[in-house]
């Protein structure tokens, strides 16, 4: 007999929409580090809770920061 526990997940929200940030800055490494794993992968939208438009901006910002060596491709 299987018992299914019902649990409530914390509702995910877009950090950029709630703080009314207009654009994601590629020079803001503290914010961008929250959206990559320790292996250097970009976290998906379903994990971060970002809206689609801000998730695209985060992806572009991370890639720009990597290309000019502000962020590393792999965290150590």
PQR file with spaces between the fields and no chain letter, atoms N, CA, C, O and H, PARSE charges and radii, in Angstrom:
ATOM       1  N    UNK     1       0.851   -1.181    0.000 -0.4000 1.5000
ATOM       2  CA   UNK     1       0.000    0.000    0.000 -0.0000 2.0000
ATOM       3  C    UNK     1       0.895    1.243    0.000  0.5500 1.7000
ATOM       4  O    UNK     1       1.738    1.420    0.879 -0.5500 1.4000
ATOM       5  N    UNK     2       0.699    2.062   -0.967 -0.4000 1.5000
ATOM       6  CA   UNK     2       1.543    3.248   -1.114 -0.0000 2.0000
ATOM       7  C    UNK     2       0.837    4.467   -0.538  0.5500 1.7000
ATOM       8  O    UNK     2      -0.324    4.746   -0.838 -0.5500 1.4000
ATOM       9  H    UNK     2       0.014    1.918   -1.681  0.4000 1.0000
ATOM      10  N    UNK     3       1.561    5.163    0.277 -0.4000 1.5000
ATOM      11  CA   UNK     3       1.035    6.407    0.830 -0.0000 2.0000
ATOM      12  C    UNK     3       1.678    7.569    0.089  0.5500 1.7000
ATOM      13  O    UNK     3       2.903    7.669    0.011 -0.5500 1.4000
ATOM      14  H    UNK     3       2.504    4.937    0.520  0.4000 1.0000
ATOM      15  N    UNK     4       0.860    8.422   -0.440 -0.4000 1.5000
ATOM      16  CA   UNK     4       1.372    9.574   -1.165 -0.0000 2.0000
ATOM      17  C    UNK     4       1.273   10.796   -0.266  0.5500 1.7000
ATOM      18  O    UNK     4       0.184   11.226    0.117 -0.5500 1.4000
ATOM      19  H    UNK     4      -0.135    8.340   -0.376  0.4000 1.0000
ATOM      20  N    UNK     5       2.416   11.334    0.054 -0.4000 1.5000
ATOM      21  CA   UNK     5       2.419   12.560    0.847 -0.0000 2.0000
ATOM      22  C    UNK     5       2.157   13.725   -0.072  0.5500 1.7000
ATOM      23  O    UNK     5       2.757   13.841   -1.140 -0.5500 1.4000
ATOM      24  H    UNK     5       3.300   10.985   -0.258  0.4000 1.0000
ATOM      25  N    UNK     6       1.287   14.558    0.338 -0.4000 1.5000
ATOM      26  CA   UNK     6       1.034   15.775   -0.418 -0.0000 2.0000
ATOM      27  C    UNK     6       1.873   16.883    0.189  0.5500 1.7000
ATOM      28  O    UNK     6       1.898   17.077    1.404 -0.5500 1.4000
ATOM      29  H    UNK     6       0.800   14.464    1.206  0.4000 1.0000
ATOM      30  N    UNK     7       2.543   17.590   -0.667 -0.4000 1.5000
ATOM      31  CA   UNK     7       3.372   18.678   -0.184 -0.0000 2.0000
ATOM      32  C    UNK     7       3.200   19.871   -1.101  0.5500 1.7000
ATOM      33  O    UNK     7       2.851   19.742   -2.274 -0.5500 1.4000
ATOM      34  H    UNK     7       2.523   17.432   -1.655  0.4000 1.0000
ATOM      35  N    UNK     8       3.452   21.014   -0.541 -0.4000 1.5000
ATOM      36  CA   UNK     8       3.317   22.247   -1.296 -0.0000 2.0000
ATOM      37  C    UNK     8       4.701   22.763   -1.630  0.5500 1.7000
ATOM      38  O    UNK     8       5.548   22.947   -0.757 -0.5500 1.4000
ATOM      39  H    UNK     8       3.736   21.118    0.412  0.4000 1.0000
ATOM      40  N    UNK     9       4.904   22.987   -2.891 -0.4000 1.5000
ATOM      41  CA   UNK     9       6.168   23.574   -3.306 -0.0000 2.0000
ATOM      42  C    UNK     9       6.089   25.073   -3.183  0.5500 1.7000
ATOM      43  O    UNK     9       5.029   25.679   -3.338 -0.5500 1.4000
ATOM      44  H    UNK     9       4.216   22.837   -3.601  0.4000 1.0000
ATOM      45  N    UNK    10       7.221   25.650   -2.903 -0.4000 1.5000
ATOM      46  CA   UNK    10       7.298   27.096   -2.876 -0.0000 2.0000
ATOM      47  C    UNK    10       7.141   27.605   -4.305  0.5500 1.7000
ATOM      48  O    UNK    10       7.809   27.120   -5.218 -0.5500 1.4000
ATOM      49  H    UNK    10       8.082   25.157   -2.777  0.4000 1.0000
ATOM      50  N    UNK    11       6.278   28.561   -4.492 -0.4000 1.5000
ATOM      51  CA   UNK    11       6.033   29.077   -5.835 -0.0000 2.0000
ATOM      52  C    UNK    11       7.259   29.808   -6.342  0.5500 1.7000
ATOM      53  O    UNK    11       7.826   30.654   -5.649 -0.5500 1.4000
ATOM      54  H    UNK    11       5.735   28.955   -3.750  0.4000 1.0000
ATOM      55  N    UNK    12       7.662   29.473   -7.561 -0.4000 1.5000
ATOM      56  CA   UNK    12       8.820   30.119   -8.155 -0.0000 2.0000
ATOM      57  C    UNK    12       8.395   31.428   -8.781  0.5500 1.7000
ATOM      58  O    UNK    12       7.289   31.548   -9.307 -0.5500 1.4000
ATOM      59  H    UNK    12       7.201   28.787   -8.123  0.4000 1.0000
ATOM      60  N    UNK    13       9.260   32.390   -8.723 -0.4000 1.5000
ATOM      61  CA   UNK    13       8.947   33.695   -9.291 -0.0000 2.0000
ATOM      62  C    UNK    13      10.186   34.230   -9.983  0.5500 1.7000
ATOM      63  O    UNK    13      11.315   33.859   -9.661 -0.5500 1.4000
ATOM      64  H    UNK    13      10.159   32.293   -8.295  0.4000 1.0000
ATOM      65  N    UNK    14       9.950   35.094  -10.924 -0.4000 1.5000
ATOM      66  CA   UNK    14      11.053   35.703  -11.660 -0.0000 2.0000
ATOM      67  C    UNK    14      11.653   36.807  -10.798  0.5500 1.7000
ATOM      68  O    UNK    14      10.965   37.759  -10.429 -0.5500 1.4000
ATOM      69  H    UNK    14       9.033   35.395  -11.185  0.4000 1.0000
ATOM      70  N    UNK    15      12.910   36.676  -10.485 -0.4000 1.5000
ATOM      71  CA   UNK    15      13.595   37.651   -9.635 -0.0000 2.0000
ATOM      72  C    UNK    15      13.648   39.022  -10.294  0.5500 1.7000
ATOM      73  O    UNK    15      13.536   40.048   -9.623 -0.5500 1.4000
ATOM      74  H    UNK    15      13.468   35.903  -10.785  0.4000 1.0000
ATOM      75  N    UNK    16      13.819   39.033  -11.607 -0.4000 1.5000
ATOM      76  CA   UNK    16      13.963   40.294  -12.328 -0.0000 2.0000
ATOM      77  C    UNK    16      12.634   41.040  -12.430  0.5500 1.7000
ATOM      78  O    UNK    16      12.606   42.269  -12.367 -0.5500 1.4000
ATOM      79  H    UNK    16      13.910   38.199  -12.153  0.4000 1.0000
ATOM      80  N    UNK    17      11.541   40.309  -12.587 -0.4000 1.5000
ATOM      81  CA   UNK    17      10.230   40.960  -12.639 -0.0000 2.0000
ATOM      82  C    UNK    17       9.833   41.502  -11.266  0.5500 1.7000
ATOM      83  O    UNK    17       9.292   42.603  -11.159 -0.5500 1.4000
ATOM      84  H    UNK    17      11.564   39.310  -12.639  0.4000 1.0000
ATOM      85  N    UNK    18      10.106   40.721  -10.214 -0.4000 1.5000
ATOM      86  CA   UNK    18       9.690   41.150   -8.882 -0.0000 2.0000
ATOM      87  C    UNK    18      10.501   42.350   -8.384  0.5500 1.7000
ATOM      88  O    UNK    18       9.975   43.195   -7.659 -0.5500 1.4000
ATOM      89  H    UNK    18      10.545   39.827  -10.301  0.4000 1.0000
ATOM      90  N    UNK    19      11.770   42.425   -8.768 -0.4000 1.5000
ATOM      91  CA   UNK    19      12.609   43.557   -8.361 -0.0000 2.0000
ATOM      92  C    UNK    19      12.578   44.691   -9.379  0.5500 1.7000
ATOM      93  O    UNK    19      13.247   45.710   -9.203 -0.5500 1.4000
ATOM      94  H    UNK    19      12.196   41.738   -9.356  0.4000 1.0000
ATOM      95  N    UNK    20      11.795   44.510  -10.449 -0.4000 1.5000
ATOM      96  CA   UNK    20      11.621   45.510  -11.509 -0.0000 2.0000
ATOM      97  C    UNK    20      12.960   45.912  -12.140  0.5500 1.7000
ATOM      98  O    UNK    20      13.227   47.090  -12.377 -0.5500 1.4000
ATOM      99  H    UNK    20      11.252   43.682  -10.591  0.4000 1.0000
ATOM     100  N    UNK    21      13.790   44.899  -12.403 -0.4000 1.5000
ATOM     101  CA   UNK    21      15.051   45.125  -13.104 -0.0000 2.0000
ATOM     102  C    UNK    21      14.746   45.103  -14.593  0.5500 1.7000
ATOM     103  O    UNK    21      14.160   44.146  -15.097 -0.5500 1.4000
ATOM     104  H    UNK    21      13.573   43.942  -12.211  0.4000 1.0000
ATOM     105  N    UNK    22      15.144   46.155  -15.293 -0.4000 1.5000
ATOM     106  CA   UNK    22      14.773   46.284  -16.699 -0.0000 2.0000
ATOM     107  C    UNK    22      15.578   45.378  -17.610  0.5500 1.7000
ATOM     108  O    UNK    22      15.022   44.788  -18.536 -0.5500 1.4000
ATOM     109  H    UNK    22      15.620   46.932  -14.883  0.4000 1.0000
ATOM     110  N    UNK    23      16.884   45.255  -17.367 -0.4000 1.5000
ATOM     111  CA   UNK    23      17.701   44.382  -18.201 -0.0000 2.0000
ATOM     112  C    UNK    23      18.750   43.697  -17.343  0.5500 1.7000
ATOM     113  O    UNK    23      19.111   44.182  -16.271 -0.5500 1.4000
ATOM     114  H    UNK    23      17.336   45.735  -16.615  0.4000 1.0000
ATOM     115  N    UNK    24      19.226   42.582  -17.823 -0.4000 1.5000
ATOM     116  CA   UNK    24      20.236   41.811  -17.113 -0.0000 2.0000
ATOM     117  C    UNK    24      21.601   42.277  -17.586  0.5500 1.7000
ATOM     118  O    UNK    24      21.895   42.244  -18.781 -0.5500 1.4000
ATOM     119  H    UNK    24      18.933   42.188  -18.694  0.4000 1.0000
ATOM     120  N    UNK    25      22.438   42.712  -16.643 -0.4000 1.5000
ATOM     121  CA   UNK    25      23.744   43.264  -16.981 -0.0000 2.0000
ATOM     122  C    UNK    25      24.787   42.152  -16.968  0.5500 1.7000
ATOM     123  O    UNK    25      24.909   41.416  -15.989 -0.5500 1.4000
ATOM     124  H    UNK    25      22.199   42.738  -15.672  0.4000 1.0000
ATOM     125  N    UNK    26      25.529   42.037  -18.048 -0.4000 1.5000
ATOM     126  CA   UNK    26      26.551   40.986  -18.129 -0.0000 2.0000
ATOM     127  C    UNK    26      27.738   41.272  -17.221  0.5500 1.7000
ATOM     128  O    UNK    26      28.540   40.373  -16.968 -0.5500 1.4000
ATOM     129  H    UNK    26      25.430   42.635  -18.843  0.4000 1.0000
ATOM     130  N    UNK    27      27.875   42.500  -16.722 -0.4000 1.5000
ATOM     131  CA   UNK    27      28.987   42.840  -15.834 -0.0000 2.0000
ATOM     132  C    UNK    27      28.687   42.523  -14.370  0.5500 1.7000
ATOM     133  O    UNK    27      29.583   42.585  -13.528 -0.5500 1.4000
ATOM     134  H    UNK    27      27.224   43.230  -16.927  0.4000 1.0000
ATOM     135  N    UNK    28      27.439   42.186  -14.061 -0.4000 1.5000
ATOM     136  CA   UNK    28      27.028   41.876  -12.693 -0.0000 2.0000
ATOM     137  C    UNK    28      27.239   40.382  -12.429  0.5500 1.7000
ATOM     138  O    UNK    28      26.314   39.581  -12.564 -0.5500 1.4000
ATOM     139  H    UNK    28      26.711   42.136  -14.745  0.4000 1.0000
ATOM     140  N    UNK    29      28.459   40.023  -12.054 -0.4000 1.5000
ATOM     141  CA   UNK    29      28.786   38.603  -11.920 -0.0000 2.0000
ATOM     142  C    UNK    29      28.136   37.959  -10.702  0.5500 1.7000
ATOM     143  O    UNK    29      27.866   36.758  -10.720 -0.5500 1.4000
ATOM     144  H    UNK    29      29.210   40.673  -11.944  0.4000 1.0000
ATOM     145  N    UNK    30      27.884   38.709   -9.670 -0.4000 1.5000
ATOM     146  CA   UNK    30      27.233   38.135   -8.482 -0.0000 2.0000
ATOM     147  C    UNK    30      25.857   37.590   -8.824  0.5500 1.7000
ATOM     148  O    UNK    30      25.489   36.500   -8.387 -0.5500 1.4000
ATOM     149  H    UNK    30      28.103   39.685   -9.656  0.4000 1.0000
ATOM     150  N    UNK    31      25.109   38.338   -9.593 -0.4000 1.5000
ATOM     151  CA   UNK    31      23.780   37.889   -9.989 -0.0000 2.0000
ATOM     152  C    UNK    31      23.870   36.719  -10.953  0.5500 1.7000
ATOM     153  O    UNK    31      23.119   35.752  -10.827 -0.5500 1.4000
ATOM     154  H    UNK    31      25.408   39.224   -9.948  0.4000 1.0000
ATOM     155  N    UNK    32      24.766   36.797  -11.898 -0.4000 1.5000
ATOM     156  CA   UNK    32      24.867   35.752  -12.915 -0.0000 2.0000
ATOM     157  C    UNK    32      25.347   34.424  -12.341  0.5500 1.7000
ATOM     158  O    UNK    32      24.983   33.366  -12.853 -0.5500 1.4000
ATOM     159  H    UNK    32      25.376   37.583  -12.000  0.4000 1.0000
ATOM     160  N    UNK    33      26.155   34.464  -11.289 -0.4000 1.5000
ATOM     161  CA   UNK    33      26.640   33.216  -10.687 -0.0000 2.0000
ATOM     162  C    UNK    33      25.507   32.408  -10.049  0.5500 1.7000
ATOM     163  O    UNK    33      25.643   31.200   -9.854 -0.5500 1.4000
ATOM     164  H    UNK    33      26.450   35.324  -10.873  0.4000 1.0000
ATOM     165  N    UNK    34      24.399   33.064   -9.724 -0.4000 1.5000
ATOM     166  CA   UNK    34      23.255   32.340   -9.175 -0.0000 2.0000
ATOM     167  C    UNK    34      22.550   31.493  -10.232  0.5500 1.7000
ATOM     168  O    UNK    34      21.745   30.626   -9.894 -0.5500 1.4000
ATOM     169  H    UNK    34      24.289   34.045   -9.883  0.4000 1.0000
ATOM     170  N    UNK    35      22.843   31.733  -11.485 -0.4000 1.5000
ATOM     171  CA   UNK    35      22.147   31.051  -12.571 -0.0000 2.0000
ATOM     172  C    UNK    35      23.027   30.039  -13.288  0.5500 1.7000
ATOM     173  O    UNK    35      22.641   29.533  -14.342 -0.5500 1.4000
ATOM     174  H    UNK    35      23.497   32.438  -11.759  0.4000 1.0000
ATOM     175  N    UNK    36      24.203   29.730  -12.741 -0.4000 1.5000
ATOM     176  CA   UNK    36      25.029   28.674  -13.307 -0.0000 2.0000
ATOM     177  C    UNK    36      25.391   27.682  -12.207  0.5500 1.7000
ATOM     178  O    UNK    36      25.451   28.039  -11.030 -0.5500 1.4000
ATOM     179  H    UNK    36      24.516   30.141  -11.885  0.4000 1.0000
ATOM     180  N    UNK    37      25.629   26.438  -12.603 -0.4000 1.5000
ATOM     181  CA   UNK    37      25.993   25.408  -11.641 -0.0000 2.0000
ATOM     182  C    UNK    37      27.480   25.499  -11.325  0.5500 1.7000
ATOM     183  O    UNK    37      28.210   26.293  -11.918 -0.5500 1.4000
ATOM     184  H    UNK    37      25.580   26.148  -13.559  0.4000 1.0000
ATOM     185  N    UNK    38      27.911   24.676  -10.388 -0.4000 1.5000
ATOM     186  CA   UNK    38      29.337   24.652  -10.064 -0.0000 2.0000
ATOM     187  C    UNK    38      30.150   24.048  -11.198  0.5500 1.7000
ATOM     188  O    UNK    38      31.364   24.244  -11.257 -0.5500 1.4000
ATOM     189  H    UNK    38      27.319   24.031   -9.906  0.4000 1.0000
ATOM     190  N    UNK    39      29.511   23.324  -12.088 -0.4000 1.5000
ATOM     191  CA   UNK    39      30.184   22.755  -13.260 -0.0000 2.0000
ATOM     192  C    UNK    39      30.201   23.729  -14.442  0.5500 1.7000
ATOM     193  O    UNK    39      30.836   23.461  -15.462 -0.5500 1.4000
ATOM     194  H    UNK    39      28.525   23.165  -12.040  0.4000 1.0000
ATOM     195  N    UNK    40      29.503   24.858  -14.301 -0.4000 1.5000
ATOM     196  CA   UNK    40      29.511   25.862  -15.349 -0.0000 2.0000
ATOM     197  C    UNK    40      28.327   25.834  -16.279  0.5500 1.7000
ATOM     198  O    UNK    40      28.286   26.592  -17.248 -0.5500 1.4000
ATOM     199  H    UNK    40      28.987   25.076  -13.472  0.4000 1.0000
ATOM     200  N    UNK    41      27.354   24.970  -16.007 -0.4000 1.5000
ATOM     201  CA   UNK    41      26.189   24.894  -16.878 -0.0000 2.0000
ATOM     202  C    UNK    41      25.167   25.960  -16.495  0.5500 1.7000
ATOM     203  O    UNK    41      25.037   26.316  -15.324 -0.5500 1.4000
ATOM     204  H    UNK    41      27.388   24.354  -15.219  0.4000 1.0000
ATOM     205  N    UNK    42      24.456   26.458  -17.480 -0.4000 1.5000
ATOM     206  CA   UNK    42      23.415   27.445  -17.240 -0.0000 2.0000
ATOM     207  C    UNK    42      22.162   26.714  -16.764  0.5500 1.7000
ATOM     208  O    UNK    42      21.714   25.757  -17.396 -0.5500 1.4000
ATOM     209  H    UNK    42      24.562   26.168  -18.432  0.4000 1.0000
ATOM     210  N    UNK    43      21.604   27.172  -15.647 -0.4000 1.5000
ATOM     211  CA   UNK    43      20.420   26.519  -15.095 -0.0000 2.0000
ATOM     212  C    UNK    43      19.189   26.812  -15.956  0.5500 1.7000
ATOM     213  O    UNK    43      19.034   27.925  -16.460 -0.5500 1.4000
ATOM     214  H    UNK    43      21.968   27.949  -15.133  0.4000 1.0000
ATOM     215  N    UNK    44      18.319   25.821  -16.125 -0.4000 1.5000
ATOM     216  CA   UNK    44      17.132   26.030  -16.950 -0.0000 2.0000
ATOM     217  C    UNK    44      16.078   26.867  -16.233  0.5500 1.7000
ATOM     218  O    UNK    44      16.142   27.099  -15.026 -0.5500 1.4000
ATOM     219  H    UNK    44      18.445   24.917  -15.715  0.4000 1.0000
ATOM     220  N    UNK    45      15.127   27.301  -17.009 -0.4000 1.5000
ATOM     221  CA   UNK    45      14.067   28.169  -16.505 -0.0000 2.0000
ATOM     222  C    UNK    45      13.206   27.482  -15.457  0.5500 1.7000
ATOM     223  O    UNK    45      12.757   28.126  -14.508 -0.5500 1.4000
ATOM     224  H    UNK    45      15.075   27.112  -17.990  0.4000 1.0000
ATOM     225  N    UNK    46      12.974   26.202  -15.612 -0.4000 1.5000
ATOM     226  CA   UNK    46      12.127   25.479  -14.649 -0.0000 2.0000
ATOM     227  C    UNK    46      12.776   25.394  -13.275  0.5500 1.7000
ATOM     228  O    UNK    46      12.081   25.224  -12.273 -0.5500 1.4000
ATOM     229  H    UNK    46      13.339   25.679  -16.382  0.4000 1.0000
ATOM     230  N    UNK    47      14.096   25.509  -13.216 -0.4000 1.5000
ATOM     231  CA   UNK    47      14.808   25.478  -11.932 -0.0000 2.0000
ATOM     232  C    UNK    47      14.898   26.869  -11.329  0.5500 1.7000
ATOM     233  O    UNK    47      14.666   27.046  -10.133 -0.5500 1.4000
ATOM     234  H    UNK    47      14.660   25.646  -14.029  0.4000 1.0000
ATOM     235  N    UNK    48      15.234   27.861  -12.155 -0.4000 1.5000
ATOM     236  CA   UNK    48      15.439   29.211  -11.634 -0.0000 2.0000
ATOM     237  C    UNK    48      14.137   29.943  -11.379  0.5500 1.7000
ATOM     238  O    UNK    48      14.070   30.788  -10.487 -0.5500 1.4000
ATOM     239  H    UNK    48      15.421   27.717  -13.126  0.4000 1.0000
ATOM     240  N    UNK    49      13.095   29.634  -12.150 -0.4000 1.5000
ATOM     241  CA   UNK    49      11.820   30.312  -11.974 -0.0000 2.0000
ATOM     242  C    UNK    49      11.713   31.609  -12.750  0.5500 1.7000
ATOM     243  O    UNK    49      10.749   32.354  -12.568 -0.5500 1.4000
ATOM     244  H    UNK    49      13.149   28.947  -12.875  0.4000 1.0000
ATOM     245  N    UNK    50      12.668   31.896  -13.601 -0.4000 1.5000
ATOM     246  CA   UNK    50      12.619   33.127  -14.397 -0.0000 2.0000
ATOM     247  C    UNK    50      11.525   33.037  -15.447  0.5500 1.7000
ATOM     248  O    UNK    50      11.138   31.950  -15.876 -0.5500 1.4000
ATOM     249  H    UNK    50      13.451   31.291  -13.749  0.4000 1.0000
ATOM     250  N    UNK    51      11.035   34.207  -15.852 -0.4000 1.5000
ATOM     251  CA   UNK    51      10.116   34.236  -16.983 -0.0000 2.0000
ATOM     252  C    UNK    51      10.938   34.045  -18.258  0.5500 1.7000
ATOM     253  O    UNK    51      12.165   34.138  -18.228 -0.5500 1.4000
ATOM     254  H    UNK    51      11.350   35.089  -15.503  0.4000 1.0000
ATOM     255  N    UNK    52      10.265   33.779  -19.369 -0.4000 1.5000
ATOM     256  CA   UNK    52      10.958   33.425  -20.605 -0.0000 2.0000
ATOM     257  C    UNK    52      11.862   34.545  -21.108  0.5500 1.7000
ATOM     258  O    UNK    52      12.993   34.296  -21.524 -0.5500 1.4000
ATOM     259  H    UNK    52       9.268   33.704  -19.393  0.4000 1.0000
ATOM     260  N    UNK    53      11.368   35.762  -21.071 -0.4000 1.5000
ATOM     261  CA   UNK    53      12.172   36.868  -21.609 -0.0000 2.0000
ATOM     262  C    UNK    53      13.418   37.112  -20.757  0.5500 1.7000
ATOM     263  O    UNK    53      14.497   37.359  -21.296 -0.5500 1.4000
ATOM     264  H    UNK    53      10.449   35.964  -20.733  0.4000 1.0000
ATOM     265  N    UNK    54      13.276   37.045  -19.441 -0.4000 1.5000
ATOM     266  CA   UNK    54      14.445   37.269  -18.589 -0.0000 2.0000
ATOM     267  C    UNK    54      15.409   36.087  -18.633  0.5500 1.7000
ATOM     268  O    UNK    54      16.616   36.274  -18.483 -0.5500 1.4000
ATOM     269  H    UNK    54      12.400   36.844  -19.004  0.4000 1.0000
ATOM     270  N    UNK    55      14.898   34.879  -18.834 -0.4000 1.5000
ATOM     271  CA   UNK    55      15.793   33.736  -18.958 -0.0000 2.0000
ATOM     272  C    UNK    55      16.646   33.859  -20.214  0.5500 1.7000
ATOM     273  O    UNK    55      17.827   33.511  -20.197 -0.5500 1.4000
ATOM     274  H    UNK    55      13.917   34.727  -18.955  0.4000 1.0000
ATOM     275  N    UNK    56      16.061   34.352  -21.304 -0.4000 1.5000
ATOM     276  CA   UNK    56      16.844   34.580  -22.515 -0.0000 2.0000
ATOM     277  C    UNK    56      17.915   35.641  -22.271  0.5500 1.7000
ATOM     278  O    UNK    56      19.050   35.500  -22.727 -0.5500 1.4000
ATOM     279  H    UNK    56      15.102   34.635  -21.318  0.4000 1.0000
ATOM     280  N    UNK    57      17.554   36.696  -21.553 -0.4000 1.5000
ATOM     281  CA   UNK    57      18.533   37.743  -21.247 -0.0000 2.0000
ATOM     282  C    UNK    57      19.656   37.217  -20.359  0.5500 1.7000
ATOM     283  O    UNK    57      20.815   37.589  -20.540 -0.5500 1.4000
ATOM     284  H    UNK    57      16.632   36.810  -21.182  0.4000 1.0000
ATOM     285  N    UNK    58      19.320   36.357  -19.402 -0.4000 1.5000
ATOM     286  CA   UNK    58      20.335   35.761  -18.532 -0.0000 2.0000
ATOM     287  C    UNK    58      21.298   34.917  -19.366  0.5500 1.7000
ATOM     288  O    UNK    58      22.512   34.991  -19.177 -0.5500 1.4000
ATOM     289  H    UNK    58      18.378   36.055  -19.255  0.4000 1.0000
ATOM     290  N    UNK    59      20.756   34.112  -20.291 -0.4000 1.5000
ATOM     291  CA   UNK    59      21.612   33.281  -21.143 -0.0000 2.0000
ATOM     292  C    UNK    59      22.576   34.126  -21.960  0.5500 1.7000
ATOM     293  O    UNK    59      23.764   33.817  -22.041 -0.5500 1.4000
ATOM     294  H    UNK    59      19.769   34.052  -20.444  0.4000 1.0000
ATOM     295  N    UNK    60      22.068   35.189  -22.562 -0.4000 1.5000
ATOM     296  CA   UNK    60      22.915   36.065  -23.371 -0.0000 2.0000
ATOM     297  C    UNK    60      23.965   36.752  -22.502  0.5500 1.7000
ATOM     298  O    UNK    60      25.123   36.872  -22.902 -0.5500 1.4000
ATOM     299  H    UNK    60      21.102   35.440  -22.496  0.4000 1.0000
ATOM     300  N    UNK    61      23.560   37.204  -21.309 -0.4000 1.5000
ATOM     301  CA   UNK    61      24.489   37.891  -20.410 -0.0000 2.0000
ATOM     302  C    UNK    61      25.611   36.960  -19.946  0.5500 1.7000
ATOM     303  O    UNK    61      26.768   37.372  -19.873 -0.5500 1.4000
ATOM     304  H    UNK    61      22.619   37.107  -20.984  0.4000 1.0000
ATOM     305  N    UNK    62      25.275   35.715  -19.634 -0.4000 1.5000
ATOM     306  CA   UNK    62      26.290   34.749  -19.203 -0.0000 2.0000
ATOM     307  C    UNK    62      27.260   34.476  -20.347  0.5500 1.7000
ATOM     308  O    UNK    62      28.472   34.421  -20.135 -0.5500 1.4000
ATOM     309  H    UNK    62      24.335   35.380  -19.693  0.4000 1.0000
ATOM     310  N    UNK    63      26.736   34.305  -21.550 -0.4000 1.5000
ATOM     311  CA   UNK    63      27.598   34.027  -22.697 -0.0000 2.0000
ATOM     312  C    UNK    63      28.495   35.218  -23.021  0.5500 1.7000
ATOM     313  O    UNK    63      29.652   35.034  -23.398 -0.5500 1.4000
ATOM     314  H    UNK    63      25.752   34.349  -21.722  0.4000 1.0000
ATOM     315  N    UNK    64      27.981   36.420  -22.879 -0.4000 1.5000
ATOM     316  CA   UNK    64      28.812   37.612  -23.108 -0.0000 2.0000
ATOM     317  C    UNK    64      29.907   37.726  -22.056  0.5500 1.7000
ATOM     318  O    UNK    64      31.059   38.021  -22.373 -0.5500 1.4000
ATOM     319  H    UNK    64      27.041   36.569  -22.572  0.4000 1.0000
ATOM     320  N    UNK    65      29.534   37.489  -20.796 -0.4000 1.5000
ATOM     321  CA   UNK    65      30.518   37.579  -19.720 -0.0000 2.0000
ATOM     322  C    UNK    65      31.598   36.519  -19.879  0.5500 1.7000
ATOM     323  O    UNK    65      32.758   36.774  -19.554 -0.5500 1.4000
ATOM     324  H    UNK    65      28.597   37.250  -20.538  0.4000 1.0000
ATOM     325  N    UNK    66      31.248   35.353  -20.364 -0.4000 1.5000
ATOM     326  CA   UNK    66      32.240   34.307  -20.602 -0.0000 2.0000
ATOM     327  C    UNK    66      33.178   34.685  -21.743  0.5500 1.7000
ATOM     328  O    UNK    66      34.382   34.435  -21.675 -0.5500 1.4000
ATOM     329  H    UNK    66      30.306   35.146  -20.628  0.4000 1.0000
ATOM     330  N    UNK    67      32.622   35.286  -22.788 -0.4000 1.5000
ATOM     331  CA   UNK    67      33.450   35.568  -23.962 -0.0000 2.0000
ATOM     332  C    UNK    67      34.483   36.655  -23.695  0.5500 1.7000
ATOM     333  O    UNK    67      35.527   36.682  -24.346 -0.5500 1.4000
ATOM     334  H    UNK    67      31.644   35.489  -22.843  0.4000 1.0000
ATOM     335  N    UNK    68      34.210   37.558  -22.742 -0.4000 1.5000
ATOM     336  CA   UNK    68      35.211   38.578  -22.422 -0.0000 2.0000
ATOM     337  C    UNK    68      35.902   38.291  -21.086  0.5500 1.7000
ATOM     338  O    UNK    68      36.515   39.172  -20.485 -0.5500 1.4000
ATOM     339  H    UNK    68      33.362   37.535  -22.213  0.4000 1.0000
ATOM     340  N    UNK    69      35.789   37.048  -20.641 -0.4000 1.5000
ATOM     341  CA   UNK    69      36.517   36.516  -19.485 -0.0000 2.0000
ATOM     342  C    UNK    69      36.152   37.172  -18.155  0.5500 1.7000
ATOM     343  O    UNK    69      36.998   37.278  -17.267 -0.5500 1.4000
ATOM     344  H    UNK    69      35.290   36.332  -21.130  0.4000 1.0000
ATOM     345  N    UNK    70      34.914   37.607  -18.010 -0.4000 1.5000
ATOM     346  CA   UNK    70      34.449   38.060  -16.686 -0.0000 2.0000
ATOM     347  C    UNK    70      34.002   36.851  -15.877  0.5500 1.7000
ATOM     348  O    UNK    70      34.276   36.762  -14.680 -0.5500 1.4000
ATOM     349  H    UNK    70      34.227   37.521  -18.732  0.4000 1.0000
ATOM     350  N    UNK    71      33.311   35.915  -16.534 -0.4000 1.5000
ATOM     351  CA   UNK    71      32.926   34.642  -15.925 -0.0000 2.0000
ATOM     352  C    UNK    71      33.743   33.540  -16.574  0.5500 1.7000
ATOM     353  O    UNK    71      34.083   33.610  -17.755 -0.5500 1.4000
ATOM     354  H    UNK    71      33.089   35.987  -17.506  0.4000 1.0000
ATOM     355  N    UNK    72      34.052   32.522  -15.784 -0.4000 1.5000
ATOM     356  CA   UNK    72      34.774   31.392  -16.366 -0.0000 2.0000
ATOM     357  C    UNK    72      33.776   30.395  -16.943  0.5500 1.7000
ATOM     358  O    UNK    72      32.600   30.390  -16.578 -0.5500 1.4000
ATOM     359  H    UNK    72      33.775   32.465  -14.825  0.4000 1.0000
ATOM     360  N    UNK    73      34.261   29.561  -17.840 -0.4000 1.5000
ATOM     361  CA   UNK    73      33.405   28.549  -18.432 -0.0000 2.0000
ATOM     362  C    UNK    73      33.126   27.429  -17.441  0.5500 1.7000
ATOM     363  O    UNK    73      32.077   26.787  -17.498 -0.5500 1.4000
ATOM     364  H    UNK    73      35.216   29.566  -18.136  0.4000 1.0000
ATOM     365  N    UNK    74      34.078   27.194  -16.523 -0.4000 1.5000
ATOM     366  CA   UNK    74      33.890   26.196  -15.486 -0.0000 2.0000
ATOM     367  C    UNK    74      34.310   26.774  -14.143  0.5500 1.7000
ATOM     368  O    UNK    74      35.381   27.368  -14.022 -0.5500 1.4000
ATOM     369  H    UNK    74      34.930   27.715  -16.476  0.4000 1.0000
ATOM     370  N    UNK    75      33.470   26.600  -13.146 -0.4000 1.5000
ATOM     371  CA   UNK    75      33.799   27.036  -11.793 -0.0000 2.0000
ATOM     372  C    UNK    75      34.620   25.938  -11.131  0.5500 1.7000
ATOM     373  O    UNK    75      34.409   24.751  -11.381 -0.5500 1.4000
ATOM     374  H    UNK    75      32.600   26.117  -13.244  0.4000 1.0000
ATOM     375  N    UNK    76      35.538   26.340  -10.301 -0.4000 1.5000
ATOM     376  CA   UNK    76      36.372   25.338   -9.627 -0.0000 2.0000
ATOM     377  C    UNK    76      36.035   25.246   -8.172  0.5500 1.7000
ATOM     378  O    UNK    76      36.638   24.454   -7.448 -0.5500 1.4000
ATOM     379  H    UNK    76      35.710   27.304  -10.097  0.4000 1.0000
